[in-house]
Amino acid sequence: MEYTRDLGFSAAQFILNGGSGAMVSIQNGHFVPMYFKDILDPITKRTKVRMVDPASETFYIARRYMLRLNKADFEDPHELAKYAATANISLDEFKNQFYYLIENDLLYQNIKEGKLKLATEDSNLAFKSFSQSTQKENGELAQQ
């Protein structure tokens, strides 16, 4: 979020200062305009693809803000049941249809290969704590 905020601010400043014909970027903490004449492929007339390193910490941090299935969802029977019910399919069918996302996930592959080491594993604990405290406030949490 901070990165996109900074890009937006930098783009606005660039335009207000008379700039045009560029895509904004932030490199080493500084705004750098990337002029289309320099980044367009002369044959395809499209910008060159810039790859992201899925073994980087910045990739992992960005992923943590995404709403997506993660390994913890498949390890938690309650979460898995909620997703299967939402999709109106059985638990086994949900696993069969969606577990490939985890198996092919570059983040988990990079962790397994030792390219990225994390202090903590994926977890849904923060979401459960928030959800339960919200339910308590609304008087919806059943006594156990």
Residue frames as qw, qx, qy, qz and C-alpha x, y, z in Angstrom:
[[0.000, 0.886, 0.463, 0.000, 0.00, 0.00, 0.00],
 [0.313, -0.781, 0.110, 0.529, 2.82, 2.36, 0.85],
 [0.427, -0.116, 0.601, 0.665, 4.50, 1.62, -2.47],
 [0.208, 0.589, 0.655, 0.425, 1.39, 2.40, -4.51],
 [0.156, -0.923, -0.272, 0.223, 0.76, 5.55, -2.45],
 [0.385, -0.607, 0.309, 0.623, 4.30, 6.70, -3.18],
 [0.369, 0.175, 0.675, 0.614, 3.92, 5.90, -6.89],
 [0.084, 0.803, 0.566, 0.169, 0.71, 7.92, -7.04],
 [0.257, -0.884, -0.048, 0.388, 2.29, 10.88, -5.29],
 [0.422, -0.377, 0.491, 0.662, 5.35, 10.73, -7.55],
 [0.321, 0.423, 0.693, 0.487, 3.19, 10.50, -10.68],
 [0.012, -0.916, -0.400, 0.022, 1.15, 13.53, -9.63],
 [0.334, -0.773, 0.172, 0.511, 4.30, 15.55, -8.90],
 [0.462, -0.056, 0.626, 0.626, 5.76, 14.49, -12.27],
 [0.215, 0.652, 0.624, 0.374, 2.66, 15.70, -14.13],
 [0.169, -0.938, -0.245, 0.176, 2.37, 18.92, -12.10],
 [0.381, -0.647, 0.337, 0.567, 6.00, 19.68, -12.97],
 [0.448, 0.670, -0.284, -0.520, 5.21, 19.36, -16.69],
 [0.201, -0.307, 0.910, 0.195, 6.33, 15.77, -17.19],
 [0.815, 0.292, 0.118, -0.486, 4.65, 13.39, -19.63],
 [0.747, 0.474, -0.443, -0.146, 5.28, 10.27, -21.66],
 [0.218, 0.409, -0.822, 0.332, 6.59, 8.21, -18.78],
 [0.777, -0.417, -0.455, -0.129, 5.69, 5.53, -16.28],
 [0.268, -0.782, 0.403, -0.392, 6.65, 6.26, -12.70],
 [0.858, -0.057, -0.473, 0.190, 8.94, 3.99, -10.73],
 [0.421, -0.839, 0.298, -0.174, 10.69, 4.12, -7.41],
 [0.862, 0.259, -0.332, 0.283, 14.25, 2.84, -7.47],
 [0.573, 0.004, -0.458, 0.680, 16.44, 2.74, -4.38],
 [0.221, -0.623, -0.515, 0.546, 13.98, 5.00, -2.59],
 [0.008, -0.442, 0.137, 0.886, 13.93, 7.68, -5.30],
 [0.621, 0.627, 0.349, -0.316, 11.35, 8.56, -7.94],
 [0.238, -0.319, 0.656, 0.642, 12.60, 7.74, -11.44],
 [0.673, 0.503, 0.087, -0.535, 10.49, 8.38, -14.55],
 [0.505, -0.064, 0.785, 0.353, 10.76, 5.56, -17.07],
 [0.358, 0.500, -0.185, -0.766, 10.10, 7.17, -20.45],
 [0.844, 0.305, 0.378, -0.228, 8.02, 5.13, -22.86],
 [0.579, 0.738, -0.332, -0.103, 10.49, 5.76, -25.68],
 [0.042, 0.595, -0.785, 0.167, 13.08, 3.89, -23.58],
 [0.422, -0.139, 0.834, -0.327, 10.94, 1.01, -22.30],
 [0.792, 0.384, 0.158, -0.448, 8.74, 0.14, -25.30],
 [0.623, -0.066, 0.701, 0.341, 9.74, -2.89, -27.32],
 [0.171, 0.447, -0.352, -0.805, 10.16, -1.52, -30.88],
 [0.158, -0.027, -0.892, -0.423, 8.60, -4.64, -32.43],
 [0.184, -0.485, -0.853, 0.053, 5.59, -5.26, -30.16],
 [0.093, -0.539, -0.071, -0.834, 5.12, -1.61, -29.10],
 [0.712, -0.621, -0.283, -0.165, 4.54, -2.88, -25.56],
 [0.243, -0.801, 0.488, -0.248, 6.53, -2.27, -22.41],
 [0.506, 0.299, -0.797, 0.136, 9.12, -4.87, -21.60],
 [0.796, -0.492, -0.305, -0.176, 8.07, -7.32, -18.90],
 [0.053, 0.593, -0.627, 0.503, 9.89, -6.81, -15.62],
 [0.724, -0.204, -0.659, -0.029, 9.91, -9.98, -13.55],
 [0.499, -0.694, 0.260, -0.448, 9.42, -10.13, -9.79],
 [0.324, 0.315, -0.859, 0.242, 11.67, -12.30, -7.65],
 [0.739, -0.435, -0.304, -0.415, 9.25, -14.64, -5.82],
 [0.770, -0.186, -0.458, 0.404, 12.05, -15.54, -3.37],
 [0.197, 0.393, -0.226, 0.869, 12.36, -11.93, -2.18],
 [0.129, -0.351, -0.692, 0.618, 11.11, -10.62, 1.13],
 [0.248, 0.238, -0.007, -0.939, 9.25, -7.79, -0.61],
 [0.471, -0.057, -0.701, -0.533, 7.29, -10.36, -2.64],
 [0.370, -0.283, -0.851, 0.242, 6.39, -12.21, 0.57],
 [0.001, -0.315, -0.419, 0.852, 5.31, -9.00, 2.31],
 [0.369, 0.126, -0.308, -0.868, 3.12, -8.02, -0.65],
 [0.465, -0.135, -0.832, -0.270, 1.54, -11.48, -0.62],
 [0.190, -0.265, -0.775, 0.541, 0.65, -11.17, 3.04],
 [0.236, 0.310, 0.195, -0.900, -1.68, -8.29, 2.11],
 [0.393, 0.062, -0.646, -0.652, -3.39, -10.32, -0.63],
 [0.737, -0.007, 0.432, -0.519, -6.66, -12.15, -0.13],
 [0.610, 0.381, -0.638, -0.273, -5.84, -15.61, -1.41],
 [0.960, -0.241, -0.109, -0.088, -5.84, -19.24, -0.43],
 [0.082, 0.713, -0.665, 0.206, -2.79, -20.22, 1.57],
 [0.476, 0.144, -0.861, 0.109, -1.34, -23.40, 2.99],
 [0.109, -0.017, 0.703, -0.703, -2.86, -22.72, 6.41],
 [0.634, 0.094, -0.022, -0.767, -6.35, -22.74, 4.86],
 [0.772, 0.143, -0.566, -0.251, -5.86, -26.37, 3.82],
 [0.389, 0.131, -0.800, 0.437, -4.40, -27.35, 7.21],
 [0.236, 0.034, 0.521, -0.820, -7.29, -25.87, 9.21],
 [0.056, 0.327, 0.928, 0.169, -10.41, -28.07, 8.94],
 [0.100, 0.710, 0.512, -0.472, -12.73, -25.21, 9.94],
 [0.102, 0.611, -0.276, -0.735, -11.36, -22.84, 7.28],
 [0.008, -0.100, 0.871, 0.480, -11.45, -25.59, 4.68],
 [0.109, 0.493, 0.857, -0.104, -15.07, -26.38, 5.55],
 [0.142, 0.729, 0.228, -0.630, -16.03, -22.71, 5.19],
 [0.098, 0.479, -0.534, -0.690, -14.42, -22.48, 1.75],
 [0.029, 0.105, 0.953, 0.284, -15.98, -25.74, 0.56],
 [0.132, 0.620, 0.705, -0.317, -19.40, -24.62, 1.80],
 [0.135, 0.685, -0.049, -0.714, -19.00, -21.26, 0.05],
 [0.152, 0.348, -0.716, -0.586, -18.14, -23.07, -3.18],
 [0.810, 0.079, 0.168, -0.556, -21.04, -25.49, -2.54],
 [0.754, 0.327, -0.568, -0.053, -18.80, -28.54, -2.97],
 [0.896, -0.407, -0.155, 0.083, -17.45, -31.27, -0.70],
 [0.427, -0.801, 0.366, 0.207, -14.18, -30.91, 1.23],
 [0.702, -0.105, 0.586, 0.390, -12.50, -33.49, -0.99],
 [0.515, 0.683, 0.404, 0.323, -13.72, -31.79, -4.16],
 [0.059, -0.996, 0.068, 0.016, -12.48, -28.43, -2.88],
 [0.551, -0.587, 0.505, 0.310, -9.05, -29.92, -2.19],
 [0.686, 0.209, 0.589, 0.372, -8.99, -31.62, -5.60],
 [0.378, 0.829, 0.323, 0.257, -9.92, -28.40, -7.40],
 [0.001, -0.973, 0.075, -0.220, -7.79, -25.90, -5.52],
 [0.744, -0.580, 0.212, 0.255, -4.83, -27.54, -3.75],
 [0.748, 0.357, 0.188, 0.528, -2.76, -27.24, -6.94],
 [0.062, 0.930, -0.013, 0.362, -2.56, -23.51, -6.13],
 [0.576, -0.751, 0.323, -0.020, -0.51, -24.39, -3.05],
 [0.886, -0.055, 0.352, 0.299, 1.53, -27.12, -4.76],
 [0.609, 0.517, 0.235, 0.554, 2.54, -24.76, -7.59],
 [0.169, -0.982, -0.076, -0.033, 2.97, -21.67, -5.43],
 [0.593, 0.562, -0.311, 0.485, 6.43, -20.17, -5.93],
 [0.297, -0.717, 0.378, -0.506, 6.55, -18.86, -2.36],
 [0.875, -0.332, 0.297, -0.189, 6.15, -22.35, -0.87],
 [0.909, 0.331, -0.065, 0.245, 8.58, -23.80, -3.42],
 [0.314, 0.713, -0.347, 0.523, 11.20, -21.18, -2.52],
 [0.552, -0.614, 0.395, -0.403, 10.74, -21.88, 1.20],
 [0.983, -0.065, 0.167, -0.043, 11.08, -25.63, 0.58],
 [0.791, 0.457, -0.106, 0.393, 14.25, -25.07, -1.49],
 [0.624, -0.491, -0.164, 0.585, 15.74, -22.83, 1.22],
 [0.356, 0.430, 0.216, 0.801, 15.78, -19.71, -0.97],
 [0.267, -0.579, 0.002, -0.771, 13.56, -17.86, 1.48],
 [0.405, -0.207, -0.787, 0.418, 13.45, -18.30, 5.24],
 [0.328, -0.637, -0.208, -0.665, 10.54, -16.92, 7.22],
 [0.064, -0.281, 0.679, -0.675, 10.32, -16.30, 10.95],
 [0.532, 0.144, 0.611, -0.568, 6.71, -17.51, 10.95],
 [0.194, 0.205, 0.891, 0.356, 4.57, -19.82, 8.86],
 [0.320, -0.299, -0.390, -0.810, 1.34, -18.82, 7.14],
 [0.080, -0.281, -0.836, 0.464, -1.40, -18.67, 9.71],
 [0.211, -0.582, -0.499, -0.607, -5.02, -17.65, 9.95],
 [0.427, -0.407, -0.616, 0.522, -4.69, -16.90, 13.66],
 [0.057, -0.156, -0.093, 0.982, -4.90, -13.12, 13.25],
 [0.367, -0.181, -0.482, -0.774, -8.09, -13.45, 11.25],
 [0.530, -0.402, -0.747, -0.011, -9.64, -15.81, 13.80],
 [0.317, -0.326, -0.482, 0.749, -8.80, -13.51, 16.68],
 [0.131, 0.064, -0.109, -0.983, -10.35, -10.54, 14.87],
 [0.464, -0.239, -0.647, -0.556, -13.38, -12.53, 13.81],
 [0.498, -0.403, -0.736, 0.218, -13.99, -13.88, 17.33],
 [0.185, -0.291, -0.355, 0.869, -13.58, -10.47, 18.98],
 [0.267, -0.040, -0.307, -0.913, -16.02, -8.97, 16.47],
 [0.526, -0.324, -0.726, -0.303, -18.48, -11.76, 17.18],
 [0.389, -0.353, -0.648, 0.551, -18.12, -11.19, 20.94],
 [0.014, 0.156, 0.095, -0.983, -18.89, -7.49, 20.48],
 [0.463, -0.068, -0.418, -0.779, -22.00, -8.39, 18.50],
 [0.609, -0.168, 0.566, -0.530, -23.00, -11.05, 21.05],
 [0.824, 0.317, -0.275, -0.382, -22.79, -13.74, 18.39],
 [0.304, 0.430, -0.837, 0.145, -20.07, -15.96, 19.88],
 [0.842, -0.320, -0.312, -0.304, -21.63, -19.12, 21.23],
 [0.485, -0.643, 0.548, -0.224, -20.44, -20.44, 24.57],
 [0.622, 0.352, -0.694, -0.082, -18.21, -23.49, 24.24]]
